[in-house]
Amino acid sequence: MGNQDKKKVQKYMAIYMSIGMCFGVSGGLIFGMILYPDNRTLGMCFGIPIGMCIGMAIGSAKDKRLSENMMKISRVEMIQESSDMLVYAMDKNGVEKKYKVSEKKMKEEKFSVGNRVAEETEGSLVSLESE
């Protein structure tokens, strides 16, 4: 696979880091109320970085799993009498897998031939392209 495949997958790390920061604010306020009843914001100084780190760890683990299961789209076909599409992807072992993708998902993920994709845990296809 080409030079494009060497790019690191960072689909979920930023999302989970943001979510972790949000939970870190509330956790920090609670932590601050317990330790520093006069100054709750002092707890936020600890909560935000802790939440951010936990979110980054969870997002990085998901991204690593996706990069290990990376595939390239080999072809896309329309299904007759339906708005759904069939997306064929080649895995790292050269096995072609077939996925049925709805029109909505096709527009969201912008699947096209040559794009990097991976299979989510529930069996759906997700794009690894940053565009």
N, CA, C and O atoms as a Tinker XYZ file with bonds, in Angstrom:
   524  protein
     1  N      0.860000   -1.176000    0.000000    73     2
     2  CA     0.000000    0.000000    0.000000    64     1     3
     3  C      0.894000    1.223000    0.000000    63     2     4     5
     4  O      2.046000    1.076000    0.410000    81     3
     5  N      0.519000    2.328000   -0.386000    73     3     6
     6  CA     1.420000    3.435000   -0.665000    64     5     7
     7  C      1.803000    4.284000    0.523000    63     6     8     9
     8  O      1.629000    3.915000    1.684000    81     7
     9  N      2.332000    5.435000    0.175000    73     7    10
    10  CA     2.784000    6.406000    1.165000    64     9    11
    11  C      1.623000    6.929000    1.994000    63    10    12    13
    12  O      1.805000    7.324000    3.145000    81    11
    13  N      0.437000    6.934000    1.416000    73    11    14
    14  CA    -0.751000    7.440000    2.104000    64    13    15
    15  C     -1.095000    6.586000    3.323000    63    14    16    17
    16  O     -1.631000    7.105000    4.302000    81    15
    17  N     -0.793000    5.277000    3.281000    73    15    18
    18  CA    -1.125000    4.382000    4.379000    64    17    19
    19  C     -0.235000    4.592000    5.597000    63    18    20    21
    20  O     -0.575000    4.144000    6.692000    81    19
    21  N      0.892000    5.263000    5.424000    73    19    22
    22  CA     1.804000    5.479000    6.541000    64    21    23
    23  C      1.333000    6.612000    7.451000    63    22    24    25
    24  O      1.854000    6.788000    8.552000    81    23
    25  N      0.336000    7.385000    6.982000    73    23    26
    26  CA    -0.221000    8.439000    7.823000    64    25    27
    27  C     -0.908000    7.812000    9.023000    63    26    28    29
    28  O     -1.605000    6.805000    8.897000    81    27
    29  N     -0.709000    8.409000   10.178000    73    27    30
    30  CA    -1.302000    7.887000   11.403000    64    29    31
    31  C     -2.807000    8.165000   11.421000    63    30    32    33
    32  O     -3.255000    9.246000   11.039000    81    31
    33  N     -3.568000    7.187000   11.864000    73    31    34
    34  CA    -5.020000    7.339000   11.968000    64    33    35
    35  C     -5.324000    8.126000   13.238000    63    34    36    37
    36  O     -4.917000    7.727000   14.329000    81    35
    37  N     -6.035000    9.236000   13.101000    73    35    38
    38  CA    -6.407000   10.057000   14.249000    64    37    39
    39  C     -7.865000   10.464000   14.140000    63    38    40    41
    40  O     -8.202000   11.645000   14.222000    81    39
    41  N     -8.721000    9.478000   13.954000    73    39    42
    42  CA   -10.143000    9.756000   13.801000    64    41    43
    43  C    -10.826000   10.029000   15.139000    63    42    44    45
    44  O    -11.649000   10.940000   15.235000    81    43
    45  N    -10.500000    9.260000   16.161000    73    43    46
    46  CA   -11.209000    9.351000   17.438000    64    45    47
    47  C    -10.433000   10.048000   18.554000    63    46    48    49
    48  O    -11.038000   10.447000   19.550000    81    47
    49  N     -9.125000   10.207000   18.423000    73    47    50
    50  CA    -8.340000   10.762000   19.519000    64    49    51
    51  C     -8.815000   12.169000   19.911000    63    50    52    53
    52  O     -9.004000   12.450000   21.094000    81    51
    53  N     -9.004000   13.039000   18.933000    73    51    54
    54  CA    -9.420000   14.417000   19.233000    64    53    55
    55  C    -10.831000   14.463000   19.804000    63    54    56    57
    56  O    -11.112000   15.260000   20.698000    81    55
    57  N    -11.715000   13.617000   19.296000    73    55    58
    58  CA   -13.102000   13.587000   19.788000    64    57    59
    59  C    -13.137000   13.170000   21.252000    63    58    60    61
    60  O    -13.770000   13.828000   22.078000    81    59
    61  N    -12.451000   12.070000   21.568000    73    59    62
    62  CA   -12.463000   11.568000   22.937000    64    61    63
    63  C    -11.693000   12.489000   23.883000    63    62    64    65
    64  O    -12.022000   12.564000   25.067000    81    63
    65  N    -10.670000   13.194000   23.377000    73    63    66
    66  CA    -9.950000   14.155000   24.203000    64    65    67
    67  C    -10.898000   15.288000   24.611000    63    66    68    69
    68  O    -10.889000   15.724000   25.762000    81    67
    69  N    -11.708000   15.757000   23.671000    73    67    70
    70  CA   -12.675000   16.825000   23.969000    64    69    71
    71  C    -13.724000   16.362000   24.977000    63    70    72    73
    72  O    -14.072000   17.091000   25.906000    81    71
    73  N    -14.221000   15.146000   24.783000    73    71    74
    74  CA   -15.214000   14.600000   25.720000    64    73    75
    75  C    -14.598000   14.451000   27.103000    63    74    76    77
    76  O    -15.237000   14.761000   28.108000    81    75
    77  N    -13.352000   13.974000   27.156000    73    75    78
    78  CA   -12.649000   13.827000   28.436000    64    77    79
    79  C    -12.471000   15.160000   29.142000    63    78    80    81
    80  O    -12.584000   15.234000   30.366000    81    79
    81  N    -12.193000   16.217000   28.381000    73    79    82
    82  CA   -12.053000   17.547000   28.984000    64    81    83
    83  C    -13.369000   18.015000   29.588000    63    82    84    85
    84  O    -13.387000   18.627000   30.656000    81    83
    85  N    -14.476000   17.724000   28.899000    73    83    86
    86  CA   -15.791000   18.117000   29.418000    64    85    87
    87  C    -16.083000   17.418000   30.743000    63    86    88    89
    88  O    -16.526000   18.049000   31.704000    81    87
    89  N    -15.829000   16.106000   30.785000    73    87    90
    90  CA   -16.032000   15.380000   32.036000    64    89    91
    91  C    -15.013000   15.815000   33.092000    63    90    92    93
    92  O    -15.303000   15.787000   34.288000    81    91
    93  N    -13.826000   16.214000   32.648000    73    91    94
    94  CA   -12.799000   16.683000   33.578000    64    93    95
    95  C    -13.199000   17.965000   34.298000    63    94    96    97
    96  O    -12.856000   18.160000   35.464000    81    95
    97  N    -13.924000   18.835000   33.605000    73    95    98
    98  CA   -14.394000   20.079000   34.232000    64    97    99
    99  C    -15.345000   19.762000   35.376000    63    98   100   101
   100  O    -15.191000   20.277000   36.484000    81    99
   101  N    -16.327000   18.911000   35.103000    73    99   102
   102  CA   -17.289000   18.587000   36.159000    64   101   103
   103  C    -16.630000   17.786000   37.272000    63   102   104   105
   104  O    -16.905000   18.018000   38.450000    81   103
   105  N    -15.766000   16.847000   36.911000    73   103   106
   106  CA   -15.048000   16.075000   37.942000    64   105   107
   107  C    -14.140000   16.970000   38.763000    63   106   108   109
   108  O    -14.007000   16.793000   39.973000    81   107
   109  N    -13.514000   17.934000   38.098000    73   107   110
   110  CA   -12.644000   18.874000   38.799000    64   109   111
   111  C    -13.405000   19.771000   39.757000    63   110   112   113
   112  O    -12.911000   20.087000   40.839000    81   111
   113  N    -14.607000   20.183000   39.366000    73   111   114
   114  CA   -15.423000   21.005000   40.262000    64   113   115
   115  C    -15.806000   20.224000   41.517000    63   114   116   117
   116  O    -15.772000   20.757000   42.626000    81   115
   117  N    -16.167000   18.964000   41.330000    73   115   118
   118  CA   -16.513000   18.122000   42.487000    64   117   119
   119  C    -15.285000   17.916000   43.358000    63   118   120   121
   120  O    -15.351000   18.038000   44.581000    81   119
   121  N    -14.168000   17.602000   42.721000    73   119   122
   122  CA   -12.907000   17.413000   43.440000    64   121   123
   123  C    -12.524000   18.689000   44.186000    63   122   124   125
   124  O    -12.071000   18.639000   45.330000    81   123
   125  N    -12.712000   19.834000   43.523000    73   123   126
   126  CA   -12.393000   21.118000   44.148000    64   125   127
   127  C    -13.288000   21.432000   45.331000    63   126   128   129
   128  O    -12.826000   22.005000   46.318000    81   127
   129  N    -14.579000   21.065000   45.250000    73   127   130
   130  CA   -15.497000   21.312000   46.366000    64   129   131
   131  C    -15.095000   20.507000   47.599000    63   130   132   133
   132  O    -15.234000   20.974000   48.729000    81   131
   133  N    -14.596000   19.294000   47.370000    73   131   134
   134  CA   -14.213000   18.430000   48.492000    64   133   135
   135  C    -12.921000   18.907000   49.136000    63   134   136   137
   136  O    -12.851000   19.037000   50.358000    81   135
   137  N    -11.905000   19.166000   48.336000    73   135   138
   138  CA   -10.595000   19.540000   48.883000    64   137   139
   139  C    -10.466000   21.023000   49.209000    63   138   140   141
   140  O     -9.871000   21.392000   50.221000    81   139
   141  N    -11.019000   21.863000   48.355000    73   139   142
   142  CA   -10.902000   23.313000   48.535000    64   141   143
   143  C    -12.288000   23.942000   48.511000    63   142   144   145
   144  O    -12.686000   24.479000   47.477000    81   143
   145  N    -13.044000   23.895000   49.616000    73   143   146
   146  CA   -14.418000   24.413000   49.623000    64   145   147
   147  C    -14.512000   25.899000   49.264000    63   146   148   149
   148  O    -15.544000   26.350000   48.767000    81   147
   149  N    -13.457000   26.650000   49.508000    73   147   150
   150  CA   -13.489000   28.086000   49.213000    64   149   151
   151  C    -13.163000   28.398000   47.749000    63   150   152   153
   152  O    -13.519000   29.465000   47.249000    81   151
   153  N    -12.489000   27.474000   47.065000    73   151   154
   154  CA   -12.046000   27.738000   45.702000    64   153   155
   155  C    -12.252000   26.492000   44.823000    63   154   156   157
   156  O    -11.344000   25.674000   44.674000    81   155
   157  N    -13.440000   26.361000   44.252000    73   155   158
   158  CA   -13.760000   25.186000   43.436000    64   157   159
   159  C    -12.933000   25.117000   42.153000    63   158   160   161
   160  O    -12.614000   24.030000   41.671000    81   159
   161  N    -12.593000   26.274000   41.610000    73   159   162
   162  CA   -11.883000   26.284000   40.331000    64   161   163
   163  C    -10.494000   25.669000   40.430000    63   162   164   165
   164  O     -9.914000   25.275000   39.418000    81   163
   165  N     -9.969000   25.586000   41.624000    73   163   166
   166  CA    -8.663000   24.948000   41.798000    64   165   167
   167  C     -8.729000   23.467000   41.427000    63   166   168   169
   168  O     -7.757000   22.912000   40.915000    81   167
   169  N     -9.859000   22.834000   41.681000    73   167   170
   170  CA   -10.042000   21.432000   41.296000    64   169   171
   171  C    -10.100000   21.251000   39.789000    63   170   172   173
   172  O     -9.702000   20.211000   39.265000    81   171
   173  N    -10.604000   22.283000   39.084000    73   171   174
   174  CA   -10.646000   22.209000   37.622000    64   173   175
   175  C     -9.246000   22.153000   37.032000    63   174   176   177
   176  O     -9.047000   21.554000   35.975000    81   175
   177  N     -8.286000   22.760000   37.689000    73   175   178
   178  CA    -6.903000   22.722000   37.211000    64   177   179
   179  C     -6.395000   21.285000   37.137000    63   178   180   181
   180  O     -5.547000   20.963000   36.304000    81   179
   181  N     -6.912000   20.430000   38.002000    73   179   182
   182  CA    -6.515000   19.017000   37.985000    64   181   183
   183  C     -7.447000   18.189000   37.098000    63   182   184   185
   184  O     -6.999000   17.267000   36.416000    81   183
   185  N     -8.730000   18.512000   37.106000    73   183   186
   186  CA    -9.726000   17.716000   36.384000    64   185   187
   187  C     -9.588000   17.777000   34.877000    63   186   188   189
   188  O     -9.724000   16.758000   34.201000    81   187
   189  N     -9.322000   18.953000   34.344000    73   187   190
   190  CA    -9.234000   19.094000   32.886000    64   189   191
   191  C     -8.088000   18.268000   32.304000    63   190   192   193
   192  O     -8.318000   17.510000   31.362000    81   191
   193  N     -6.857000   18.383000   32.829000    73   191   194
   194  CA    -5.785000   17.566000   32.239000    64   193   195
   195  C     -5.976000   16.062000   32.446000    63   194   196   197
   196  O     -5.615000   15.268000   31.577000    81   195
   197  N     -6.536000   15.672000   33.575000    73   195   198
   198  CA    -6.777000   14.247000   33.819000    64   197   199
   199  C     -7.821000   13.728000   32.836000    63   198   200   201
   200  O     -7.633000   12.670000   32.236000    81   199
   201  N     -8.916000   14.459000   32.666000    73   199   202
   202  CA    -9.947000   14.067000   31.704000    64   201   203
   203  C     -9.417000   14.033000   30.274000    63   202   204   205
   204  O     -9.750000   13.137000   29.499000    81   203
   205  N     -8.585000   15.024000   29.934000    73   203   206
   206  CA    -7.996000   15.078000   28.607000    64   205   207
   207  C     -7.101000   13.855000   28.359000    63   206   208   209
   208  O     -7.155000   13.259000   27.283000    81   207
   209  N     -6.301000   13.489000   29.324000    73   207   210
   210  CA    -5.405000   12.328000   29.184000    64   209   211
   211  C     -6.196000   11.025000   29.060000    63   210   212   213
   212  O     -5.861000   10.170000   28.240000    81   211
   213  N     -7.232000   10.874000   29.864000    73   211   214
   214  CA    -8.064000    9.662000   29.786000    64   213   215
   215  C     -8.743000    9.587000   28.419000    63   214   216   217
   216  O     -8.781000    8.522000   27.804000    81   215
   217  N     -9.277000   10.703000   27.944000    73   215   218
   218  CA    -9.911000   10.736000   26.628000    64   217   219
   219  C     -8.931000   10.431000   25.504000    63   218   220   221
   220  O     -9.265000    9.703000   24.569000    81   219
   221  N     -7.721000   10.983000   25.589000    73   219   222
   222  CA    -6.704000   10.705000   24.573000    64   221   223
   223  C     -6.329000    9.227000   24.572000    63   222   224   225
   224  O     -6.127000    8.642000   23.508000    81   223
   225  N     -6.234000    8.622000   25.746000    73   223   226
   226  CA    -5.879000    7.196000   25.831000    64   225   227
   227  C     -6.971000    6.328000   25.197000    63   226   228   229
   228  O     -6.669000    5.396000   24.452000    81   227
   229  N     -8.223000    6.631000   25.488000    73   227   230
   230  CA    -9.326000    5.854000   24.910000    64   229   231
   231  C     -9.383000    6.056000   23.389000    63   230   232   233
   232  O     -9.521000    5.086000   22.644000    81   231
   233  N     -9.279000    7.296000   22.931000    73   231   234
   234  CA    -9.308000    7.586000   21.499000    64   233   235
   235  C     -8.137000    6.973000   20.756000    63   234   236   237
   236  O     -8.305000    6.466000   19.647000    81   235
   237  N     -6.954000    7.013000   21.350000    73   235   238
   238  CA    -5.772000    6.412000   20.719000    64   237   239
   239  C     -5.918000    4.902000   20.595000    63   238   240   241
   240  O     -5.499000    4.318000   19.595000    81   239
   241  N     -6.508000    4.266000   21.604000    73   239   242
   242  CA    -6.721000    2.816000   21.546000    64   241   243
   243  C     -7.681000    2.460000   20.409000    63   242   244   245
   244  O     -7.460000    1.486000   19.689000    81   243
   245  N     -8.761000    3.262000   20.245000    73   243   246
   246  CA    -9.696000    3.017000   19.138000    64   245   247
   247  C     -9.008000    3.245000   17.794000    63   246   248   249
   248  O     -9.198000    2.466000   16.861000    81   247
   249  N     -8.208000    4.310000   17.692000    73   247   250
   250  CA    -7.497000    4.593000   16.447000    64   249   251
   251  C     -6.491000    3.492000   16.108000    63   250   252   253
   252  O     -6.321000    3.143000   14.940000    81   251
   253  N     -5.831000    2.950000   17.121000    73   251   254
   254  CA    -4.869000    1.873000   16.891000    64   253   255
   255  C     -5.586000    0.637000   16.353000    63   254   256   257
   256  O     -5.095000   -0.019000   15.434000    81   255
   257  N     -6.748000    0.321000   16.927000    73   255   258
   258  CA    -7.514000   -0.832000   16.461000    64   257   259
   259  C     -7.952000   -0.625000   15.013000    63   258   260   261
   260  O     -7.907000   -1.558000   14.211000    81   259
   261  N     -8.375000    0.589000   14.678000    73   259   262
   262  CA    -8.782000    0.881000   13.308000    64   261   263
   263  C     -7.608000    0.767000   12.340000    63   262   264   265
   264  O     -7.756000    0.231000   11.242000    81   263
   265  N     -6.436000    1.274000   12.747000    73   263   266
   266  CA    -5.285000    1.226000   11.844000    64   265   267
   267  C     -4.800000   -0.199000   11.627000    63   266   268   269
   268  O     -4.252000   -0.512000   10.570000    81   267
   269  N     -4.995000   -1.076000   12.624000    73   267   270
   270  CA    -4.622000   -2.483000   12.455000    64   269   271
   271  C     -5.558000   -3.196000   11.495000    63   270   272   273
   272  O     -5.161000   -4.165000   10.848000    81   271
   273  N     -6.799000   -2.727000   11.395000    73   271   274
   274  CA    -7.796000   -3.344000   10.512000    64   273   275
   275  C     -8.026000   -2.523000    9.247000    63   274   276   277
   276  O     -9.091000   -2.607000    8.635000    81   275
   277  N     -7.029000   -1.730000    8.856000    73   275   278
   278  CA    -7.174000   -0.827000    7.724000    64   277   279
   279  C     -7.337000   -1.605000    6.410000    63   278   280   281
   280  O     -6.679000   -2.621000    6.185000    81   279
   281  N     -8.226000   -1.101000    5.554000    73   279   282
   282  CA    -8.468000   -1.684000    4.233000    64   281   283
   283  C     -8.507000   -0.546000    3.221000    63   282   284   285
   284  O     -8.596000    0.625000    3.591000    81   283
   285  N     -8.439000   -0.901000    1.938000    73   283   286
   286  CA    -8.563000    0.077000    0.862000    64   285   287
   287  C     -9.758000   -0.282000    0.007000    63   286   288   289
   288  O     -9.957000   -1.445000   -0.342000    81   287
   289  N    -10.558000    0.724000   -0.330000    73   287   290
   290  CA   -11.728000    0.493000   -1.169000    64   289   291
   291  C    -11.256000    0.146000   -2.584000    63   290   292   293
   292  O    -10.501000    0.896000   -3.204000    81   291
   293  N    -11.717000   -1.003000   -3.079000    73   291   294
   294  CA   -11.334000   -1.433000   -4.423000    64   293   295
   295  C    -12.389000   -1.053000   -5.465000    63   294   296   297
   296  O    -12.051000   -0.762000   -6.613000    81   295
   297  N    -13.655000   -1.055000   -5.071000    73   295   298
   298  CA   -14.723000   -0.647000   -5.991000    64   297   299
   299  C    -15.994000   -0.329000   -5.218000    63   298   300   301
   300  O    -16.195000   -0.786000   -4.093000    81   299
   301  N    -16.841000    0.464000   -5.853000    73   299   302
   302  CA   -18.137000    0.859000   -5.290000    64   301   303
   303  C    -19.188000    0.599000   -6.359000    63   302   304   305
   304  O    -19.032000    1.024000   -7.503000    81   303
   305  N    -20.263000   -0.100000   -5.988000    73   303   306
   306  CA   -21.329000   -0.414000   -6.939000    64   305   307
   307  C    -22.678000    0.009000   -6.371000    63   306   308   309
   308  O    -22.897000   -0.023000   -5.160000    81   307
   309  N    -23.569000    0.403000   -7.262000    73   307   310
   310  CA   -24.938000    0.735000   -6.859000    64   309   311
   311  C    -25.758000   -0.545000   -6.788000    63   310   312   313
   312  O    -25.521000   -1.483000   -7.550000    81   311
   313  N    -26.713000   -0.582000   -5.883000    73   311   314
   314  CA   -27.651000   -1.697000   -5.788000    64   313   315
   315  C    -28.891000   -1.295000   -6.567000    63   314   316   317
   316  O    -29.449000   -0.220000   -6.347000    81   315
   317  N    -29.323000   -2.162000   -7.480000    73   315   318
   318  CA   -30.503000   -1.845000   -8.291000    64   317   319
   319  C    -31.742000   -1.724000   -7.414000    63   318   320   321
   320  O    -31.916000   -2.473000   -6.453000    81   319
   321  N    -32.591000   -0.778000   -7.759000    73   319   322
   322  CA   -33.853000   -0.525000   -7.071000    64   321   323
   323  C    -33.675000   -0.170000   -5.596000    63   322   324   325
   324  O    -34.555000   -0.434000   -4.777000    81   323
   325  N    -32.528000    0.432000   -5.265000    73   323   326
   326  CA   -32.256000    0.857000   -3.890000    64   325   327
   327  C    -31.301000    2.037000   -3.932000    63   326   328   329
   328  O    -30.552000    2.203000   -4.895000    81   327
   329  N    -31.326000    2.852000   -2.892000    73   327   330
   330  CA   -30.385000    3.964000   -2.818000    64   329   331
   331  C    -29.091000    3.543000   -2.118000    63   330   332   333
   332  O    -28.146000    4.328000   -2.036000    81   331
   333  N    -29.047000    2.304000   -1.614000    73   331   334
   334  CA   -27.855000    1.803000   -0.948000    64   333   335
   335  C    -26.765000    1.465000   -1.958000    63   334   336   337
   336  O    -27.030000    1.284000   -3.146000    81   335
   337  N    -25.536000    1.383000   -1.460000    73   335   338
   338  CA   -24.381000    1.072000   -2.295000    64   337   339
   339  C    -23.655000   -0.137000   -1.726000    63   338   340   341
   340  O    -23.755000   -0.425000   -0.534000    81   339
   341  N    -22.931000   -0.835000   -2.574000    73   339   342
   342  CA   -22.041000   -1.909000   -2.138000    64   341   343
   343  C    -20.620000   -1.392000   -2.237000    63   342   344   345
   344  O    -20.187000   -0.929000   -3.292000    81   343
   345  N    -19.898000   -1.474000   -1.132000    73   343   346
   346  CA   -18.520000   -1.035000   -1.092000    64   345   347
   347  C    -17.652000   -2.274000   -0.882000    63   346   348   349
   348  O    -17.839000   -3.024000    0.076000    81   347
   349  N    -16.706000   -2.472000   -1.788000    73   347   350
   350  CA   -15.780000   -3.601000   -1.702000    64   349   351
   351  C    -14.429000   -3.070000   -1.238000    63   350   352   353
   352  O    -13.901000   -2.114000   -1.807000    81   351
   353  N    -13.873000   -3.696000   -0.201000    73   351   354
   354  CA   -12.596000   -3.251000    0.349000    64   353   355
   355  C    -11.643000   -4.432000    0.468000    63   354   356   357
   356  O    -12.046000   -5.540000    0.822000    81   355
   357  N    -10.368000   -4.176000    0.166000    73   355   358
   358  CA    -9.326000   -5.203000    0.273000    64   357   359
   359  C     -8.623000   -5.034000    1.612000    63   358   360   361
   360  O     -8.152000   -3.945000    1.937000    81   359
   361  N     -8.551000   -6.128000    2.401000    73   359   362
   362  CA    -7.852000   -6.050000    3.676000    64   361   363
   363  C     -6.362000   -6.295000    3.472000    63   362   364   365
   364  O     -5.917000   -6.496000    2.342000    81   363
   365  N     -5.582000   -6.279000    4.561000    73   363   366
   366  CA    -4.125000   -6.401000    4.454000    64   365   367
   367  C     -3.685000   -7.772000    3.951000    63   366   368   369
   368  O     -2.546000   -7.925000    3.510000    81   367
   369  N     -4.567000   -8.771000    4.007000    73   367   370
   370  CA    -4.247000  -10.110000    3.511000    64   369   371
   371  C     -4.673000  -10.303000    2.058000    63   370   372   373
   372  O     -4.509000  -11.389000    1.502000    81   371
   373  N     -5.217000   -9.258000    1.444000    73   371   374
   374  CA    -5.644000   -9.333000    0.057000    64   373   375
   375  C     -7.028000   -9.930000   -0.141000    63   374   376   377
   376  O     -7.402000  -10.257000   -1.268000    81   375
   377  N     -7.789000  -10.077000    0.927000    73   375   378
   378  CA    -9.144000  -10.615000    0.852000    64   377   379
   379  C    -10.115000   -9.453000    0.635000    63   378   380   381
   380  O    -10.070000   -8.452000    1.349000    81   379
   381  N    -10.987000   -9.602000   -0.357000    73   379   382
   382  CA   -11.960000   -8.557000   -0.636000    64   381   383
   383  C    -13.218000   -8.793000    0.189000    63   382   384   385
   384  O    -13.792000   -9.882000    0.167000    81   383
   385  N    -13.643000   -7.755000    0.922000    73   383   386
   386  CA   -14.842000   -7.840000    1.757000    64   385   387
   387  C    -15.899000   -6.907000    1.185000    63   386   388   389
   388  O    -15.580000   -5.868000    0.607000    81   387
   389  N    -17.167000   -7.290000    1.353000    73   387   390
   390  CA   -18.285000   -6.521000    0.802000    64   389   391
   391  C    -19.108000   -5.923000    1.942000    63   390   392   393
   392  O    -19.429000   -6.611000    2.911000    81   391
   393  N    -19.448000   -4.632000    1.820000    73   391   394
   394  CA   -20.242000   -3.937000    2.827000    64   393   395
   395  C    -21.393000   -3.211000    2.134000    63   394   396   397
   396  O    -21.206000   -2.577000    1.096000    81   395
   397  N    -22.581000   -3.313000    2.722000    73   395   398
   398  CA   -23.737000   -2.571000    2.233000    64   397   399
   399  C    -23.787000   -1.257000    3.004000    63   398   400   401
   400  O    -23.832000   -1.250000    4.234000    81   399
   401  N    -23.778000   -0.150000    2.275000    73   399   402
   402  CA   -23.707000    1.179000    2.881000    64   401   403
   403  C    -24.916000    1.989000    2.441000    63   402   404   405
   404  O    -25.239000    2.034000    1.254000    81   403
   405  N    -25.584000    2.627000    3.395000    73   403   406
   406  CA   -26.749000    3.458000    3.068000    64   405   407
   407  C    -26.307000    4.741000    2.364000    63   406   408   409
   408  O    -25.144000    5.138000    2.428000    81   407
   409  N    -27.258000    5.369000    1.697000    73   407   410
   410  CA   -26.971000    6.617000    0.982000    64   409   411
   411  C    -26.505000    7.704000    1.951000    63   410   412   413
   412  O    -25.599000    8.475000    1.636000    81   411
   413  N    -27.125000    7.764000    3.127000    73   411   414
   414  CA   -26.759000    8.760000    4.144000    64   413   415
   415  C    -25.315000    8.555000    4.611000    63   414   416   417
   416  O    -24.544000    9.510000    4.698000    81   415
   417  N    -24.959000    7.306000    4.908000    73   415   418
   418  CA   -23.600000    6.986000    5.355000    64   417   419
   419  C    -22.587000    7.268000    4.246000    63   418   420   421
   420  O    -21.475000    7.723000    4.515000    81   419
   421  N    -22.974000    7.000000    3.010000    73   419   422
   422  CA   -22.101000    7.253000    1.860000    64   421   423
   423  C    -21.775000    8.737000    1.748000    63   422   424   425
   424  O    -20.638000    9.105000    1.452000    81   423
   425  N    -22.778000    9.597000    1.987000    73   423   426
   426  CA   -22.557000   11.038000    1.924000    64   425   427
   427  C    -21.725000   11.530000    3.108000    63   426   428   429
   428  O    -20.878000   12.409000    2.951000    81   427
   429  N    -21.967000   10.963000    4.293000    73   427   430
   430  CA   -21.229000   11.366000    5.491000    64   429   431
   431  C    -19.744000   11.030000    5.381000    63   430   432   433
   432  O    -18.884000   11.874000    5.636000    81   431
   433  N    -19.457000    9.799000    5.003000    73   431   434
   434  CA   -18.079000    9.303000    4.994000    64   433   435
   435  C    -17.344000    9.588000    3.687000    63   434   436   437
   436  O    -16.116000    9.511000    3.647000    81   435
   437  N    -18.077000    9.919000    2.606000    73   435   438
   438  CA   -17.498000   10.224000    1.298000    64   437   439
   439  C    -16.567000    9.103000    0.812000    63   438   440   441
   440  O    -15.416000    9.349000    0.453000    81   439
   441  N    -17.090000    7.870000    0.808000    73   439   442
   442  CA   -16.317000    6.727000    0.341000    64   441   443
   443  C    -16.029000    6.850000   -1.151000    63   442   444   445
   444  O    -16.926000    7.184000   -1.926000    81   443
   445  N    -14.803000    6.588000   -1.558000    73   443   446
   446  CA   -14.454000    6.517000   -2.978000    64   445   447
   447  C    -13.320000    5.518000   -3.148000    63   446   448   449
   448  O    -12.617000    5.182000   -2.195000    81   447
   449  N    -13.157000    5.053000   -4.376000    73   447   450
   450  CA   -12.142000    4.037000   -4.680000    64   449   451
   451  C    -10.760000    4.555000   -4.285000    63   450   452   453
   452  O    -10.387000    5.678000   -4.625000    81   451
   453  N    -10.010000    3.728000   -3.566000    73   451   454
   454  CA    -8.661000    4.087000   -3.123000    64   453   455
   455  C     -8.592000    4.642000   -1.716000    63   454   456   457
   456  O     -7.502000    4.748000   -1.154000    81   455
   457  N     -9.726000    4.999000   -1.131000    73   455   458
   458  CA    -9.740000    5.531000    0.236000    64   457   459
   459  C     -9.431000    4.443000    1.254000    63   458   460   461
   460  O     -9.713000    3.266000    1.031000    81   459
   461  N     -8.848000    4.856000    2.373000    73   459   462
   462  CA    -8.596000    3.944000    3.485000    64   461   463
   463  C     -9.850000    3.862000    4.343000    63   462   464   465
   464  O    -10.460000    4.884000    4.656000    81   463
   465  N    -10.230000    2.662000    4.719000    73   463   466
   466  CA   -11.403000    2.436000    5.559000    64   465   467
   467  C    -11.078000    1.352000    6.577000    63   466   468   469
   468  O    -10.064000    0.663000    6.463000    81   467
   469  N    -11.938000    1.209000    7.563000    73   467   470
   470  CA   -11.806000    0.133000    8.555000    64   469   471
   471  C    -13.198000   -0.282000    8.990000    63   470   472   473
   472  O    -14.168000    0.461000    8.838000    81   471
   473  N    -13.271000   -1.489000    9.536000    73   471   474
   474  CA   -14.543000   -2.013000   10.009000    64   473   475
   475  C    -14.680000   -1.717000   11.492000    63   474   476   477
   476  O    -13.798000   -2.048000   12.285000    81   475
   477  N    -15.793000   -1.091000   11.863000    73   475   478
   478  CA   -16.081000   -0.826000   13.274000    64   477   479
   479  C    -16.461000   -2.125000   13.968000    63   478   480   481
   480  O    -16.673000   -3.141000   13.307000    81   479
   481  N    -16.548000   -2.102000   15.303000    73   479   482
   482  CA   -16.871000   -3.298000   16.068000    64   481   483
   483  C    -18.249000   -3.853000   15.738000    63   482   484   485
   484  O    -18.456000   -5.063000   15.828000    81   483
   485  N    -19.205000   -2.993000   15.354000    73   483   486
   486  CA   -20.551000   -3.475000   15.030000    64   485   487
   487  C    -20.668000   -3.916000   13.579000    63   486   488   489
   488  O    -21.757000   -4.289000   13.142000    81   487
   489  N    -19.570000   -3.884000   12.818000    73   487   490
   490  CA   -19.563000   -4.389000   11.455000    64   489   491
   491  C    -19.779000   -3.348000   10.381000    63   490   492   493
   492  O    -19.798000   -3.687000    9.198000    81   491
   493  N    -19.943000   -2.086000   10.758000    73   491   494
   494  CA   -20.125000   -1.040000    9.757000    64   493   495
   495  C    -18.766000   -0.527000    9.293000    63   494   496   497
   496  O    -17.750000   -0.746000    9.953000    81   495
   497  N    -18.758000    0.150000    8.165000    73   495   498
   498  CA   -17.545000    0.669000    7.569000    64   497   499
   499  C    -17.371000    2.129000    7.968000    63   498   500   501
   500  O    -18.341000    2.886000    8.003000    81   499
   501  N    -16.133000    2.526000    8.270000    73   499   502
   502  CA   -15.831000    3.906000    8.638000    64   501   503
   503  C    -14.624000    4.369000    7.822000    63   502   504   505
   504  O    -13.670000    3.617000    7.626000    81   503
   505  N    -14.678000    5.606000    7.353000    73   503   506
   506  CA   -13.590000    6.168000    6.559000    64   505   507
   507  C    -12.449000    6.603000    7.480000    63   506   508   509
   508  O    -12.684000    7.117000    8.573000    81   507
   509  N    -11.211000    6.391000    7.024000    73   507   510
   510  CA   -10.040000    6.830000    7.783000    64   509   511
   511  C     -9.393000    8.041000    7.146000    63   510   512   513
   512  O     -8.330000    8.485000    7.580000    81   511
   513  N    -10.022000    8.572000    6.130000    73   511   514
   514  CA    -9.486000    9.762000    5.442000    64   513   515
   515  C     -9.811000   11.000000    6.263000    63   514   516   517
   516  O    -10.882000   11.089000    6.864000    81   515
   517  N     -8.889000   11.954000    6.288000    73   515   518
   518  CA    -9.063000   13.158000    7.103000    64   517   519
   519  C     -9.785000   14.276000    6.369000    63   518   520   521
   520  O    -10.035000   15.331000    6.951000    81   519
   521  N    -10.123000   14.067000    5.102000    73   519   522
   522  CA   -10.776000   15.116000    4.302000    64   521   523
   523  C    -12.213000   15.310000    4.707000    63   522   524
   524  O    -12.906000   16.152000    4.137000    81   523
